[in-house]
Amino acid sequence: MDWLFDVVIVRPPGESYKNCVSTNPERLSIDVNLAKKQHREYVKILKENWIEVIELEPLERYPDSVFVQDTAVVGVKSNLAILSRFGEPSRRGEEESIGKVLRKEGFEIKRIEEPGTLEGGDVLVTDVGIVFVGLSQRTNIEGIKQLVNFFLKLKVVSVPISKIFHLLSGVSYLGSKTIAISPQVVDVSYFGGFKLIQIPEDELYANNMLYLGEKRVLLPEGYPKTEEKLRREGFKPITVNVSEFWKGDGGVTCLNLPFYNVL
């Protein structure tokens, strides 16, 4: 099986989600009820694809807390959960409630400490012993160094990005040493040895996609060129409407925290 994970944590959006940190010009039109409905559909798709879902309560104090991926990096093999230190100061504290859940699940808890920052959306995990980490507005070199020290057996490659918030907005791992990438926002030279599928420039948002194993890929609906390209490469695209999370600068990967079997 080529499943990177088969258990995830999700947290539905609260009423406060409309106040999330976002640069999207449509941010003010976020419809929270629609966001809740879209989140339920997203969870249903995960369950239909044999992913075990741990569902938490909304965290009203933190408007961005639906984007649970950013809170930690979780490894099943190592039994380690590394709690993030957010580069976005308004989100600091979100990781505490996740830490409690992960402790209950039996993980040993470690933390990214000041002055390090690291957000899960910058961490691209593969099943070939390599983890790529975006050096971004949200994740700094000190945070990456600390991550390296927690996972000494892995090769950690730092990838500078400036045109997107998080690495996973421009690169996705699809198993079998295959990567979907948007060359206009991420330098392809860091990914030597991988098969690269270039996502059409006008469908950049589709690159925030989630590999569910066995060639199944969850991506936002409304990106027909990307769907077609994935089909031609032998993948099975599954689409979900995440319009309200797009408005909040989030996407398909951001909405779950995977327990990586390969870390």
C-alpha atoms as an extended CHARMM CRD file, in Angstrom:
* protein
*
       263  EXT
         1         1  MET       CA              0.0000000000        0.0000000000        0.0000000000  PROA      1               0.0000000000
         2         2  ASP       CA              1.2570000000        3.4790000000       -0.8260000000  PROA      2               0.0000000000
         3         3  TRP       CA             -0.8000000000        5.3120000000        1.7910000000  PROA      3               0.0000000000
         4         4  LEU       CA              1.1680000000        8.0990000000        3.4470000000  PROA      4               0.0000000000
         5         5  PHE       CA             -1.4670000000        8.1930000000        6.2190000000  PROA      5               0.0000000000
         6         6  ASP       CA             -4.7480000000        6.5220000000        7.1350000000  PROA      6               0.0000000000
         7         7  VAL       CA             -5.6930000000        8.5620000000       10.2190000000  PROA      7               0.0000000000
         8         8  VAL       CA             -6.2940000000       12.3290000000       10.3450000000  PROA      8               0.0000000000
         9         9  ILE       CA             -7.5350000000       14.9790000000       12.7550000000  PROA      9               0.0000000000
        10        10  VAL       CA            -10.0760000000       17.5350000000       11.5140000000  PROA      10              0.0000000000
        11        11  ARG       CA            -11.7060000000       20.5240000000       13.1930000000  PROA      11              0.0000000000
        12        12  PRO       CA            -14.8170000000       22.1570000000       11.7140000000  PROA      12              0.0000000000
        13        13  PRO       CA            -14.8950000000       25.9350000000       11.3120000000  PROA      13              0.0000000000
        14        14  GLY       CA            -16.4470000000       27.9260000000       14.1280000000  PROA      14              0.0000000000
        15        15  GLU       CA            -18.5640000000       31.0720000000       13.8500000000  PROA      15              0.0000000000
        16        16  SER       CA            -15.3200000000       33.0650000000       14.1990000000  PROA      16              0.0000000000
        17        17  TYR       CA            -13.9240000000       31.6110000000       10.9500000000  PROA      17              0.0000000000
        18        18  LYS       CA            -15.1140000000       34.7200000000        9.0770000000  PROA      18              0.0000000000
        19        19  ASN       CA            -12.3630000000       36.6460000000       10.9460000000  PROA      19              0.0000000000
        20        20  CYS       CA             -9.5420000000       34.3890000000        9.7010000000  PROA      20              0.0000000000
        21        21  VAL       CA             -6.1870000000       35.7530000000        8.5090000000  PROA      21              0.0000000000
        22        22  SER       CA             -6.4940000000       35.9690000000        4.7280000000  PROA      22              0.0000000000
        23        23  THR       CA             -5.1550000000       38.0290000000        1.8380000000  PROA      23              0.0000000000
        24        24  ASN       CA             -7.9320000000       36.8570000000       -0.4800000000  PROA      24              0.0000000000
        25        25  PRO       CA             -9.9250000000       39.8350000000       -1.8190000000  PROA      25              0.0000000000
        26        26  GLU       CA            -13.1030000000       37.7570000000       -1.3350000000  PROA      26              0.0000000000
        27        27  ARG       CA            -12.3640000000       37.1220000000        2.3440000000  PROA      27              0.0000000000
        28        28  LEU       CA            -15.2170000000       39.4070000000        3.4780000000  PROA      28              0.0000000000
        29        29  SER       CA            -17.7770000000       37.2690000000        1.6510000000  PROA      29              0.0000000000
        30        30  ILE       CA            -17.0070000000       34.0820000000        3.6410000000  PROA      30              0.0000000000
        31        31  ASP       CA            -20.2660000000       32.2410000000        4.3350000000  PROA      31              0.0000000000
        32        32  VAL       CA            -19.6950000000       30.3470000000        7.6040000000  PROA      32              0.0000000000
        33        33  ASN       CA            -22.7560000000       28.0960000000        7.2000000000  PROA      33              0.0000000000
        34        34  LEU       CA            -21.6060000000       27.1010000000        3.7400000000  PROA      34              0.0000000000
        35        35  ALA       CA            -18.0820000000       26.5310000000        5.0880000000  PROA      35              0.0000000000
        36        36  LYS       CA            -19.5010000000       24.1460000000        7.7180000000  PROA      36              0.0000000000
        37        37  LYS       CA            -21.4430000000       22.2770000000        5.0380000000  PROA      37              0.0000000000
        38        38  GLN       CA            -18.3730000000       22.0340000000        2.7790000000  PROA      38              0.0000000000
        39        39  HSD       CA            -16.3210000000       20.7740000000        5.7190000000  PROA      39              0.0000000000
        40        40  ARG       CA            -18.8740000000       18.0130000000        6.4220000000  PROA      40              0.0000000000
        41        41  GLU       CA            -18.6930000000       16.9570000000        2.7680000000  PROA      41              0.0000000000
        42        42  TYR       CA            -14.8780000000       16.9540000000        2.9350000000  PROA      42              0.0000000000
        43        43  VAL       CA            -14.9510000000       14.6980000000        6.0280000000  PROA      43              0.0000000000
        44        44  LYS       CA            -17.4670000000       12.3780000000        4.3400000000  PROA      44              0.0000000000
        45        45  ILE       CA            -15.1230000000       11.9870000000        1.3310000000  PROA      45              0.0000000000
        46        46  LEU       CA            -12.1840000000       11.1330000000        3.6020000000  PROA      46              0.0000000000
        47        47  LYS       CA            -14.2360000000        8.4640000000        5.3770000000  PROA      47              0.0000000000
        48        48  GLU       CA            -15.4930000000        7.0440000000        2.0720000000  PROA      48              0.0000000000
        49        49  ASN       CA            -11.8420000000        6.6120000000        1.1100000000  PROA      49              0.0000000000
        50        50  TRP       CA            -10.9880000000        4.5530000000        4.2040000000  PROA      50              0.0000000000
        51        51  ILE       CA             -9.3710000000        7.3500000000        6.1780000000  PROA      51              0.0000000000
        52        52  GLU       CA            -10.0620000000        7.2360000000        9.9170000000  PROA      52              0.0000000000
        53        53  VAL       CA            -11.1370000000       10.7350000000       10.9990000000  PROA      53              0.0000000000
        54        54  ILE       CA            -10.7640000000       12.1080000000       14.5350000000  PROA      54              0.0000000000
        55        55  GLU       CA            -13.2740000000       14.9810000000       14.6890000000  PROA      55              0.0000000000
        56        56  LEU       CA            -12.7060000000       17.7830000000       17.1950000000  PROA      56              0.0000000000
        57        57  GLU       CA            -14.9640000000       20.6150000000       18.3300000000  PROA      57              0.0000000000
        58        58  PRO       CA            -14.6100000000       24.0990000000       16.7700000000  PROA      58              0.0000000000
        59        59  LEU       CA            -12.1410000000       26.3930000000       18.5400000000  PROA      59              0.0000000000
        60        60  GLU       CA            -13.8950000000       29.7640000000       18.4810000000  PROA      60              0.0000000000
        61        61  ARG       CA            -11.0040000000       31.6250000000       20.0370000000  PROA      61              0.0000000000
        62        62  TYR       CA             -8.8960000000       30.9070000000       16.9450000000  PROA      62              0.0000000000
        63        63  PRO       CA            -10.6380000000       31.8420000000       13.6660000000  PROA      63              0.0000000000
        64        64  ASP       CA             -8.0620000000       29.9030000000       11.5600000000  PROA      64              0.0000000000
        65        65  SER       CA             -8.2100000000       26.7050000000       13.6120000000  PROA      65              0.0000000000
        66        66  VAL       CA            -10.0960000000       24.8090000000       10.8650000000  PROA      66              0.0000000000
        67        67  PHE       CA             -6.6950000000       24.7340000000        9.0820000000  PROA      67              0.0000000000
        68        68  VAL       CA             -5.5140000000       22.0780000000       11.4670000000  PROA      68              0.0000000000
        69        69  GLN       CA             -2.6460000000       20.8250000000        9.3000000000  PROA      69              0.0000000000
        70        70  ASP       CA             -0.4950000000       23.7560000000       10.3810000000  PROA      70              0.0000000000
        71        71  THR       CA             -0.5080000000       22.8180000000       14.0750000000  PROA      71              0.0000000000
        72        72  ALA       CA              1.8770000000       19.8450000000       14.0390000000  PROA      72              0.0000000000
        73        73  VAL       CA              3.9080000000       17.2560000000       12.1430000000  PROA      73              0.0000000000
        74        74  VAL       CA              2.9500000000       13.7580000000       13.2980000000  PROA      74              0.0000000000
        75        75  GLY       CA              4.9610000000       10.5670000000       12.7230000000  PROA      75              0.0000000000
        76        76  VAL       CA              3.5420000000        7.0890000000       13.4480000000  PROA      76              0.0000000000
        77        77  LYS       CA              6.8130000000        5.1840000000       12.9120000000  PROA      77              0.0000000000
        78        78  SER       CA              8.7360000000        7.4560000000       15.2860000000  PROA      78              0.0000000000
        79        79  ASN       CA              5.7250000000        7.9290000000       17.6090000000  PROA      79              0.0000000000
        80        80  LEU       CA              6.6040000000       11.6420000000       17.6000000000  PROA      80              0.0000000000
        81        81  ALA       CA              4.3420000000       14.6760000000       17.2920000000  PROA      81              0.0000000000
        82        82  ILE       CA              6.1540000000       17.9520000000       16.7000000000  PROA      82              0.0000000000
        83        83  LEU       CA              3.9780000000       20.8960000000       17.7130000000  PROA      83              0.0000000000
        84        84  SER       CA              4.3570000000       23.9340000000       15.4670000000  PROA      84              0.0000000000
        85        85  ARG       CA              5.3590000000       27.4010000000       16.4940000000  PROA      85              0.0000000000
        86        86  PHE       CA              3.2850000000       29.5720000000       14.1890000000  PROA      86              0.0000000000
        87        87  GLY       CA              4.9300000000       32.2000000000       12.0370000000  PROA      87              0.0000000000
        88        88  GLU       CA              1.5340000000       33.9400000000       12.1020000000  PROA      88              0.0000000000
        89        89  PRO       CA              1.4130000000       35.3070000000       15.6960000000  PROA      89              0.0000000000
        90        90  SER       CA             -2.3970000000       35.4150000000       15.9110000000  PROA      90              0.0000000000
        91        91  ARG       CA             -2.4760000000       31.6140000000       15.5600000000  PROA      91              0.0000000000
        92        92  ARG       CA             -0.0450000000       30.8400000000       18.3920000000  PROA      92              0.0000000000
        93        93  GLY       CA             -1.8810000000       28.7260000000       20.9520000000  PROA      93              0.0000000000
        94        94  GLU       CA             -3.8950000000       26.6630000000       18.4560000000  PROA      94              0.0000000000
        95        95  GLU       CA             -1.3040000000       23.9060000000       18.7700000000  PROA      95              0.0000000000
        96        96  GLU       CA             -1.9770000000       23.4600000000       22.5260000000  PROA      96              0.0000000000
        97        97  SER       CA             -5.3800000000       21.7890000000       22.1340000000  PROA      97              0.0000000000
        98        98  ILE       CA             -3.9810000000       19.5880000000       19.3540000000  PROA      98              0.0000000000
        99        99  GLY       CA             -1.0880000000       18.6330000000       21.6500000000  PROA      99              0.0000000000
       100       100  LYS       CA             -3.5940000000       17.3410000000       24.2290000000  PROA      100             0.0000000000
       101       101  VAL       CA             -5.3340000000       15.1930000000       21.5920000000  PROA      101             0.0000000000
       102       102  LEU       CA             -2.0180000000       13.8170000000       20.2970000000  PROA      102             0.0000000000
       103       103  ARG       CA             -0.8570000000       13.0020000000       23.8230000000  PROA      103             0.0000000000
       104       104  LYS       CA             -4.0900000000       11.0400000000       24.3700000000  PROA      104             0.0000000000
       105       105  GLU       CA             -3.3840000000        9.2040000000       21.1090000000  PROA      105             0.0000000000
       106       106  GLY       CA             -0.0800000000        8.0860000000       22.6590000000  PROA      106             0.0000000000
       107       107  PHE       CA              2.4140000000       10.2920000000       20.8030000000  PROA      107             0.0000000000
       108       108  GLU       CA              5.5270000000       11.7050000000       22.4300000000  PROA      108             0.0000000000
       109       109  ILE       CA              5.2090000000       15.4810000000       22.1720000000  PROA      109             0.0000000000
       110       110  LYS       CA              8.0730000000       17.7360000000       21.0660000000  PROA      110             0.0000000000
       111       111  ARG       CA              7.9090000000       21.4280000000       20.2120000000  PROA      111             0.0000000000
       112       112  ILE       CA              9.4220000000       23.9350000000       17.8440000000  PROA      112             0.0000000000
       113       113  GLU       CA             10.9310000000       26.4890000000       20.2400000000  PROA      113             0.0000000000
       114       114  GLU       CA             11.5310000000       30.2180000000       19.8690000000  PROA      114             0.0000000000
       115       115  PRO       CA             13.0910000000       31.7250000000       17.7440000000  PROA      115             0.0000000000
       116       116  GLY       CA             12.1120000000       28.8730000000       15.4020000000  PROA      116             0.0000000000
       117       117  THR       CA              8.8430000000       28.9790000000       13.4600000000  PROA      117             0.0000000000
       118       118  LEU       CA              7.3720000000       26.0850000000       11.5160000000  PROA      118             0.0000000000
       119       119  GLU       CA              3.8740000000       25.5080000000       10.1390000000  PROA      119             0.0000000000
       120       120  GLY       CA              2.6390000000       22.1400000000        8.8800000000  PROA      120             0.0000000000
       121       121  GLY       CA              1.5750000000       23.6220000000        5.5480000000  PROA      121             0.0000000000
       122       122  ASP       CA              5.2550000000       24.0150000000        4.6950000000  PROA      122             0.0000000000
       123       123  VAL       CA              6.0850000000       20.3220000000        5.2440000000  PROA      123             0.0000000000
       124       124  LEU       CA              5.8910000000       17.9920000000        2.2250000000  PROA      124             0.0000000000
       125       125  VAL       CA              6.3080000000       14.3730000000        3.3230000000  PROA      125             0.0000000000
       126       126  THR       CA              7.3240000000       11.6350000000        0.8640000000  PROA      126             0.0000000000
       127       127  ASP       CA              7.6540000000        7.8700000000        1.2920000000  PROA      127             0.0000000000
       128       128  VAL       CA             11.2750000000        7.7700000000        0.0840000000  PROA      128             0.0000000000
       129       129  GLY       CA             12.9640000000        9.1430000000        3.2100000000  PROA      129             0.0000000000
       130       130  ILE       CA             12.8980000000       12.7820000000        2.0630000000  PROA      130             0.0000000000
       131       131  VAL       CA             10.9000000000       15.6310000000        3.5770000000  PROA      131             0.0000000000
       132       132  PHE       CA             10.7880000000       19.0030000000        1.8080000000  PROA      132             0.0000000000
       133       133  VAL       CA             10.1990000000       22.0610000000        3.9840000000  PROA      133             0.0000000000
       134       134  GLY       CA              9.2780000000       25.4940000000        2.6710000000  PROA      134             0.0000000000
       135       135  LEU       CA             11.4560000000       28.3300000000        3.8940000000  PROA      135             0.0000000000
       136       136  SER       CA              8.6430000000       30.8490000000        3.8490000000  PROA      136             0.0000000000
       137       137  GLN       CA              6.9360000000       33.8040000000        5.5140000000  PROA      137             0.0000000000
       138       138  ARG       CA              5.6780000000       31.2910000000        8.0930000000  PROA      138             0.0000000000
       139       139  THR       CA              8.5890000000       28.8380000000        8.5480000000  PROA      139             0.0000000000
       140       140  ASN       CA             12.1500000000       29.9850000000        9.2570000000  PROA      140             0.0000000000
       141       141  ILE       CA             15.5610000000       28.3360000000        9.0480000000  PROA      141             0.0000000000
       142       142  GLU       CA             15.7130000000       27.8030000000       12.8230000000  PROA      142             0.0000000000
       143       143  GLY       CA             12.3750000000       25.9490000000       12.7510000000  PROA      143             0.0000000000
       144       144  ILE       CA             13.6660000000       23.7170000000        9.9450000000  PROA      144             0.0000000000
       145       145  LYS       CA             16.8760000000       22.9670000000       11.8900000000  PROA      145             0.0000000000
       146       146  GLN       CA             14.8260000000       21.8690000000       14.8840000000  PROA      146             0.0000000000
       147       147  LEU       CA             12.6970000000       19.5950000000       12.6900000000  PROA      147             0.0000000000
       148       148  VAL       CA             15.8890000000       18.0120000000       11.2970000000  PROA      148             0.0000000000
       149       149  ASN       CA             17.0080000000       17.2030000000       14.8690000000  PROA      149             0.0000000000
       150       150  PHE       CA             13.7020000000       15.4630000000       15.6160000000  PROA      150             0.0000000000
       151       151  PHE       CA             13.8290000000       13.2600000000       12.4970000000  PROA      151             0.0000000000
       152       152  LEU       CA             17.5300000000       12.4490000000       12.1780000000  PROA      152             0.0000000000
       153       153  LYS       CA             17.0190000000        9.4630000000        9.8550000000  PROA      153             0.0000000000
       154       154  LEU       CA             15.2670000000       11.5630000000        7.2230000000  PROA      154             0.0000000000
       155       155  LYS       CA             16.7750000000       13.8030000000        4.5930000000  PROA      155             0.0000000000
       156       156  VAL       CA             15.2440000000       17.2590000000        5.0360000000  PROA      156             0.0000000000
       157       157  VAL       CA             15.4620000000       19.5960000000        2.0300000000  PROA      157             0.0000000000
       158       158  SER       CA             14.7670000000       23.2890000000        2.5650000000  PROA      158             0.0000000000
       159       159  VAL       CA             12.9180000000       24.9400000000       -0.3590000000  PROA      159             0.0000000000
       160       160  PRO       CA             12.7970000000       28.7700000000       -0.3850000000  PROA      160             0.0000000000
       161       161  ILE       CA              9.4130000000       30.1800000000       -1.4370000000  PROA      161             0.0000000000
       162       162  SER       CA              8.2320000000       33.7800000000       -1.6670000000  PROA      162             0.0000000000
       163       163  LYS       CA              5.1910000000       33.8170000000       -3.9590000000  PROA      163             0.0000000000
       164       164  ILE       CA              2.9490000000       31.5720000000       -1.8340000000  PROA      164             0.0000000000
       165       165  PHE       CA              2.2940000000       31.2690000000        1.9340000000  PROA      165             0.0000000000
       166       166  HSD       CA              3.0780000000       27.5910000000        2.2970000000  PROA      166             0.0000000000
       167       167  LEU       CA              5.0100000000       25.0600000000        0.2450000000  PROA      167             0.0000000000
       168       168  LEU       CA              1.9410000000       22.8240000000       -0.0780000000  PROA      168             0.0000000000
       169       169  SER       CA              0.1760000000       25.5570000000       -2.0520000000  PROA      169             0.0000000000
       170       170  GLY       CA              2.5900000000       24.8680000000       -4.9200000000  PROA      170             0.0000000000
       171       171  VAL       CA              3.7850000000       21.2540000000       -4.5300000000  PROA      171             0.0000000000
       172       172  SER       CA              2.0160000000       17.9750000000       -3.6940000000  PROA      172             0.0000000000
       173       173  TYR       CA              3.4030000000       14.4570000000       -3.3070000000  PROA      173             0.0000000000
       174       174  LEU       CA              1.3800000000       11.7820000000       -5.1350000000  PROA      174             0.0000000000
       175       175  GLY       CA              3.2520000000        8.5870000000       -4.2200000000  PROA      175             0.0000000000
       176       176  SER       CA              5.6260000000        6.5920000000       -6.4740000000  PROA      176             0.0000000000
       177       177  LYS       CA              8.2350000000        9.3930000000       -6.5000000000  PROA      177             0.0000000000
       178       178  THR       CA              5.7470000000       11.6440000000       -8.3100000000  PROA      178             0.0000000000
       179       179  ILE       CA              5.1940000000       15.3050000000       -7.4960000000  PROA      179             0.0000000000
       180       180  ALA       CA              2.6070000000       17.8090000000       -8.7610000000  PROA      180             0.0000000000
       181       181  ILE       CA              4.2680000000       21.2060000000       -8.9710000000  PROA      181             0.0000000000
       182       182  SER       CA              3.6320000000       24.7780000000      -10.1090000000  PROA      182             0.0000000000
       183       183  PRO       CA              6.9810000000       25.9970000000      -11.4970000000  PROA      183             0.0000000000
       184       184  GLN       CA              5.8700000000       29.6420000000      -11.4780000000  PROA      184             0.0000000000
       185       185  VAL       CA              5.8870000000       29.6250000000       -7.6390000000  PROA      185             0.0000000000
       186       186  VAL       CA              8.3030000000       26.8080000000       -6.6890000000  PROA      186             0.0000000000
       187       187  ASP       CA             11.7830000000       26.1450000000       -8.1170000000  PROA      187             0.0000000000
       188       188  VAL       CA             11.6740000000       22.6670000000       -9.6920000000  PROA      188             0.0000000000
       189       189  SER       CA             15.4490000000       22.1700000000       -9.2810000000  PROA      189             0.0000000000
       190       190  TYR       CA             14.9610000000       21.0860000000       -5.6480000000  PROA      190             0.0000000000
       191       191  PHE       CA             13.0460000000       18.0040000000       -6.7620000000  PROA      191             0.0000000000
       192       192  GLY       CA             15.6410000000       16.1470000000       -8.8210000000  PROA      192             0.0000000000
       193       193  GLY       CA             14.9790000000       12.4080000000       -9.0790000000  PROA      193             0.0000000000
       194       194  PHE       CA             11.1970000000       12.8500000000       -8.8570000000  PROA      194             0.0000000000
       195       195  LYS       CA              8.7310000000       12.6380000000      -11.7260000000  PROA      195             0.0000000000
       196       196  LEU       CA              7.1580000000       16.0960000000      -11.9940000000  PROA      196             0.0000000000
       197       197  ILE       CA              3.6050000000       16.7890000000      -13.1730000000  PROA      197             0.0000000000
       198       198  GLN       CA              3.3350000000       20.4930000000      -13.9450000000  PROA      198             0.0000000000
       199       199  ILE       CA              0.0150000000       22.0090000000      -12.9670000000  PROA      199             0.0000000000
       200       200  PRO       CA             -1.3630000000       24.5790000000      -15.4600000000  PROA      200             0.0000000000
       201       201  GLU       CA             -0.4170000000       28.1080000000      -14.4910000000  PROA      201             0.0000000000
       202       202  ASP       CA             -4.0060000000       29.3600000000      -14.4050000000  PROA      202             0.0000000000
       203       203  GLU       CA             -5.0160000000       26.5150000000      -12.0490000000  PROA      203             0.0000000000
       204       204  LEU       CA             -2.4470000000       27.0940000000       -9.2990000000  PROA      204             0.0000000000
       205       205  TYR       CA             -4.9920000000       26.5990000000       -6.5080000000  PROA      205             0.0000000000
       206       206  ALA       CA             -5.5540000000       23.0060000000       -7.6660000000  PROA      206             0.0000000000
       207       207  ASN       CA             -1.9970000000       22.1770000000       -6.6200000000  PROA      207             0.0000000000
       208       208  ASN       CA             -3.1360000000       22.1480000000       -3.0200000000  PROA      208             0.0000000000
       209       209  MET       CA             -4.2620000000       18.5210000000       -3.4310000000  PROA      209             0.0000000000
       210       210  LEU       CA             -4.3070000000       15.5460000000       -1.0720000000  PROA      210             0.0000000000
       211       211  TYR       CA             -3.0210000000       12.0970000000       -2.0500000000  PROA      211             0.0000000000
       212       212  LEU       CA             -5.2750000000        9.4110000000       -0.5310000000  PROA      212             0.0000000000
       213       213  GLY       CA             -3.2940000000        6.3870000000       -1.7340000000  PROA      213             0.0000000000
       214       214  GLU       CA             -3.9070000000        3.9150000000       -4.5600000000  PROA      214             0.0000000000
       215       215  LYS       CA             -3.8870000000        6.6880000000       -7.1840000000  PROA      215             0.0000000000
       216       216  ARG       CA             -6.7780000000        8.6070000000       -5.5830000000  PROA      216             0.0000000000
       217       217  VAL       CA             -6.2440000000       12.3690000000       -5.3580000000  PROA      217             0.0000000000
       218       218  LEU       CA             -8.5900000000       14.8120000000       -3.6360000000  PROA      218             0.0000000000
       219       219  LEU       CA             -8.5610000000       18.2680000000       -5.2010000000  PROA      219             0.0000000000
       220       220  PRO       CA            -10.7660000000       21.3640000000       -5.2570000000  PROA      220             0.0000000000
       221       221  GLU       CA            -13.5350000000       21.2850000000       -7.8330000000  PROA      221             0.0000000000
       222       222  GLY       CA            -13.4540000000       23.6180000000      -10.8000000000  PROA      222             0.0000000000
       223       223  TYR       CA             -9.9950000000       22.8400000000      -12.2330000000  PROA      223             0.0000000000
       224       224  PRO       CA            -10.6860000000       20.6980000000      -15.3340000000  PROA      224             0.0000000000
       225       225  LYS       CA             -7.1900000000       20.9520000000      -16.8710000000  PROA      225             0.0000000000
       226       226  THR       CA             -5.5880000000       19.6180000000      -13.7040000000  PROA      226             0.0000000000
       227       227  GLU       CA             -8.1640000000       16.8190000000      -13.4250000000  PROA      227             0.0000000000
       228       228  GLU       CA             -7.5170000000       15.8170000000      -17.0340000000  PROA      228             0.0000000000
       229       229  LYS       CA             -3.7570000000       15.9300000000      -16.5570000000  PROA      229             0.0000000000
       230       230  LEU       CA             -3.9690000000       13.7000000000      -13.4820000000  PROA      230             0.0000000000
       231       231  ARG       CA             -6.2430000000       11.2340000000      -15.3150000000  PROA      231             0.0000000000
       232       232  ARG       CA             -3.7590000000       11.0170000000      -18.1830000000  PROA      232             0.0000000000
       233       233  GLU       CA             -1.0820000000       10.1280000000      -15.6260000000  PROA      233             0.0000000000
       234       234  GLY       CA             -3.2300000000        7.2810000000      -14.2790000000  PROA      234             0.0000000000
       235       235  PHE       CA             -4.6420000000        9.0340000000      -11.2090000000  PROA      235             0.0000000000
       236       236  LYS       CA             -8.2560000000        9.0390000000      -10.0210000000  PROA      236             0.0000000000
       237       237  PRO       CA             -9.2640000000       12.6180000000       -9.1790000000  PROA      237             0.0000000000
       238       238  ILE       CA            -11.9530000000       13.1680000000       -6.5410000000  PROA      238             0.0000000000
       239       239  THR       CA            -13.2320000000       16.7350000000       -6.2770000000  PROA      239             0.0000000000
       240       240  VAL       CA            -14.7310000000       18.7280000000       -3.4200000000  PROA      240             0.0000000000
       241       241  ASN       CA            -16.0910000000       22.2640000000       -3.2620000000  PROA      241             0.0000000000
       242       242  VAL       CA            -13.9080000000       24.2830000000       -0.8600000000  PROA      242             0.0000000000
       243       243  SER       CA            -14.8120000000       27.8040000000       -2.0550000000  PROA      243             0.0000000000
       244       244  GLU       CA            -15.1830000000       29.1640000000        1.4900000000  PROA      244             0.0000000000
       245       245  PHE       CA            -11.7480000000       27.8360000000        2.4810000000  PROA      245             0.0000000000
       246       246  TRP       CA            -10.1960000000       29.2960000000       -0.6680000000  PROA      246             0.0000000000
       247       247  LYS       CA            -11.4680000000       32.6670000000        0.5720000000  PROA      247             0.0000000000
       248       248  GLY       CA             -9.5920000000       32.0130000000        3.8340000000  PROA      248             0.0000000000
       249       249  ASP       CA             -6.2870000000       31.2470000000        2.0410000000  PROA      249             0.0000000000
       250       250  GLY       CA             -6.7110000000       27.5390000000        2.7950000000  PROA      250             0.0000000000
       251       251  GLY       CA             -7.1670000000       24.4130000000        0.7240000000  PROA      251             0.0000000000
       252       252  VAL       CA             -7.6910000000       20.6730000000        0.6510000000  PROA      252             0.0000000000
       253       253  THR       CA             -4.4950000000       19.7570000000        2.5410000000  PROA      253             0.0000000000
       254       254  CYS       CA             -4.9160000000       22.4650000000        5.2010000000  PROA      254             0.0000000000
       255       255  LEU       CA             -8.1700000000       20.9760000000        6.5300000000  PROA      255             0.0000000000
       256       256  ASN       CA             -6.6530000000       17.8090000000        8.0200000000  PROA      256             0.0000000000
       257       257  LEU       CA             -3.7090000000       16.8260000000       10.2110000000  PROA      257             0.0000000000
       258       258  PRO       CA             -2.3430000000       13.4910000000        8.9320000000  PROA      258             0.0000000000
       259       259  PHE       CA             -0.6220000000       10.8640000000       11.0730000000  PROA      259             0.0000000000
       260       260  TYR       CA              2.1670000000       10.0200000000        8.6290000000  PROA      260             0.0000000000
       261       261  ASN       CA              2.9710000000        6.2920000000        8.5250000000  PROA      261             0.0000000000
       262       262  VAL       CA              6.3460000000        7.0700000000        6.9130000000  PROA      262             0.0000000000
       263       263  LEU       CA              7.7710000000        9.4360000000        9.5880000000  PROA      263             0.0000000000
